[in-house]
Amino acid sequence: MKPGIVTDSTCDLPQYIVEEYGIEVVPSILIVDGKEYPDGSGFAREEFYRRLPELKSKATTATPSIGEFAKRYQKLFNEGCDHILSIHAAGTLTTIVNTARQASLDFNGQVTVLDSQSLSLGLGFQVMAAAENVEMGLEAALAAIESTRRRLQLFAVLDTLEYVRRSGRIPSTMALLGSLLSIKPLVEVHGGDVKSVAMVRTTRQANERMSALLKSTGKLERLAILHTGAEARARELLNKAMMEASQQMPRDILMIHATPVIGTHIGPNGLGFAAVRVE
């Protein structure tokens, strides 16, 4: 027997990886024009980001129910797992991990719920590390998660402050000023916090700063280029990295169109990367 692994859809893991490791992914909820969609249904990601600026009412999100987590836990126990690792998006940014903890209370200590202190592939890479080591037992999987988290970097540059304002993360006056000045914030997600790194004025400056940050990360074990409806910019970032620092890049690099559950709060045309440095 081995532990089972559960996560939520903000991990942004491609389906082939989910299937390869038998990971249970609980979908978050996307709410558009008053209708609820489990993450991954209702909208293709390309379509969502194309429509997002034109929606009549703002899109919102909701946390999966306690019952949804409990159902996934029970499924894995029924399949013979002796323990479950449930790894989720940062508790400072979402209530998902708290809901998972509530669901775990009915399983007599057989479910370990972890706050990844990250999101998107910052979470996803921790889930992958656990999945790759789970055959060696719970302690090995936990050690792999901790190692990955220690070496993880997650950066993003937003095209606008408007969607962050809508989510209530910043005051409306700051978002208005940012809009008037065409400010594009560059942020880092670290330890569950979103920290401002820089403010730029143009898309070109944003691309240059992201490229410089990626190059400065050093030799990488894992890398995912992330975007919200900005695939051309994402591919340009990757191509430049391969030209300028190919020896630092891992063999397999993910190109990830971030889930609408994340994109709802940061807006379209965002660009970022998640990287795990070599030990």
N, C-alpha and C positions, 0 to 999 in steps of 0.2 A: 504493500500500500504506500501511497505517497500523498502529500498535501495537494489540494486543488487550489486553483487561482481564480479569483474574481476581481474584476475592475469595473470601471464605468466608461462610457463612450467618450468622455473628454480625453481619454488616453490617445486617441487618434491612431491606434495601431491598424495597419492594413489587415484586411480580412484573411489573407493567406497566412499571416503570422498568428492571428487568433486561432485559426483552424489547425495550424501545425502543432501548437502547444496545448490545444484543448482549453483555452482560456474562456471563462464565462464573462461576457461583457454586458453590464446592465445599462440600457439606454437612458440617457437623460431626456428631458421633455422640452421640445421646442414649441412655442405658442405663437402662431401667426394668424392675425385677424380673428382672434378668439378661439381658434381651433388648435387642439393639441396633437402633436406628432411625436411619436417615439423617435429619438435621434436615429437617422439613417433611413427614415421613411418619409414619404410625402414630397420631398424636394431632393433633386440632385444638387450637389454642393455648388456646381457652376451656376445653376438656375437660381439658387437662393441668393448668392452674392450679387447676381445681376439684378434681382428684384428688390434687394434690401433697401436701397435708397428711395424706392418708389412706393413702398408699402404705405397704405392709408393710416394704419396705426402701428406703433413700434412693436417689433417682435420682442418676445420675452422668453424666459426659460423657467423650468421647474425641476425640482429634484425628484428622482424616482421614489416610489412608495417603499415603505418598510417591507411590505409583502413581496415586492419584486426582488429585493435582496434575499429575503428568506427563501423564496422559491429557488433561486440559483444555488444557495447554500445546500438546501435539501437535495437538489438534483445531484450535486457532486458527492454528497454523502451516500446517496443511493447507488452511485456508480463505484463506490468502494474507497473513496478518499478518507483518510484517517484524521485530517485536519484541513483547514482552509485558511489561505492568506487572502485577505480582501484589501486591495491597495487602491487608493482613490485620490482625486484631485485635492489640492490644498484646502484645508479647512478654513483658512483665512479668506478664501475666495468663493467658497461654495459650501452648502450644508450637506453635500453628498456623503462625506465621511461620517458625519454625525448620524445620518440616517442608517448607514451601514452598521454603525456601532449599536444602534437601537435594535436592529434586526438580529445582530449576533447574540444578544442576551438570551435568546431562546435555545441556544445550542451548547450550553453547559461548558463554556470555555474552549470549545473546539474550533472557534473562529477567531483568528487574530486580525484585527482591523488596523491598517496603517495609513497614516497621512503622508502622502508623497512629498508634501510641501512644494508641489509643482503642478503643471498641467500640460496638456498636449503630449508631445513626445518626451517632455521632462518627466511626466508620469509613465508614459509608455515604455521608455527605456528601463525604468525600474521594474516594470512588470515583465519585460523580456528577460532581464537578469534573473529574476526569481524563477521564471519558467525554465530557463536553461540550467538551473541548478537544483530544481525541486526533486529530481530523482535521487539526490544525495541527502534529502531530508529537509526538515523545517529550518534547522539552524543554518545550513548551507545557503538556503534561499534567502534567509534574513540577512546573512552576511553579504550576499551578492547585492541586495537592495541597498544596504548601507554604503558599500563601496561605490556603487553607481551614483548614489546621491551626493557623495563627497566630491566626485569628479565631474559633476554635471554643471553645464551652463546653458541658460535659456535667455535669448535676447529677441526683441521684436521692435519694429518701428511701425507706428500707426499712421495712417494717412490723414486722420482727423481726430479731434478730441470729442466730437459730437456724440458718438455712441458710448463712450465712457461716461459722458455726462448723463446720458439717458439711463444708464445703469446705476446712477447715484454715486459713482466713485469719486467724482470731482464736482465742485460748485459750478453752477450754470454760468456765472460771470467769468470764471477761468476758461470755460469752454468757448464762450463768446469771444473773449480776447484771443484765444488760440486760433479761432476761425478767422478773425479779422486779420491776423498776422500770418495766416497760412502756416502755423506751427505744426510740425510733425514730431511727436515725442518718441524718443528711443528709450526703451525700458528693459530692465532685467528682472526676471522672476527668480528670487533666491530666498531660500528658507521660508517660503510661503508668502513673502512680501513682494510687492511690485515696486521696484526702485527706479527713479528717473536717472538715466545715464546722460542724456543730452537732448537738446531741442534743435531741430534743423528746419530750414525754410522751404526746401525744394525736394522733389523726388530724387533728383540726381545726388544731392547731398546725403539723403537717406540711404541710397544704394551704396554710396562710397563708405559711409560710416559702418554699415552692416558688413561690407566686404573687409574692411580693416579689422573689425572685431573678430570675424571668423578666422582671418589669417593669424590673429594674435593668440588664438586659443591653444596653439601648439599641436602636437601629434595626437590624433583622435582615434579612439576605439569605435565610436559610433557617431553618426551625424544624420540629422534630418533637416532639410530645408522646408520651412513652413510658410504658407501664404493663405490669404483670404481673398480669393479671386484675382490673384496677381501672378499667374503662372509664368508669364514672360519674364517678369522681374526675378522670380525665384530661379528660373533656369539660367538667367544671366549671372546671378550670384554664384550659383554652383559652377558654371563654366569658368568664371574668373578665379574661383578658388582652386579649381583643377589646373588652371594655367599657372597660377602664381605660387601655389603651395601644395602641389600634388603629392609630395612625399609625406605630408601631414595627414592626408585624407584617408579614411578607411576604404576598404574595397567596395563594400555595399553601402550606398547612400540612399536614404529615403527622400522622396519628394512628396510632401503631404499637403493636401488641400484641407485646411483645418475645418473641423466640424462646425456647422452653423451654431451649435450651442455655445461655442467660444466666440465665433464671429459676430454673433448678435451683440456682444458687449464691447467689441473692439472695432467693428465696422469692416467694410470691404477695403481691398487694396493694401492690406497689411502684409508685412514681410518679416520673417524671423528665422531663427534656427535653434535647434536643440543639439548639444554636443556633449559627449562624454570623453574626457581626456584619457589617454593611456596612463595606466598606473605608474 
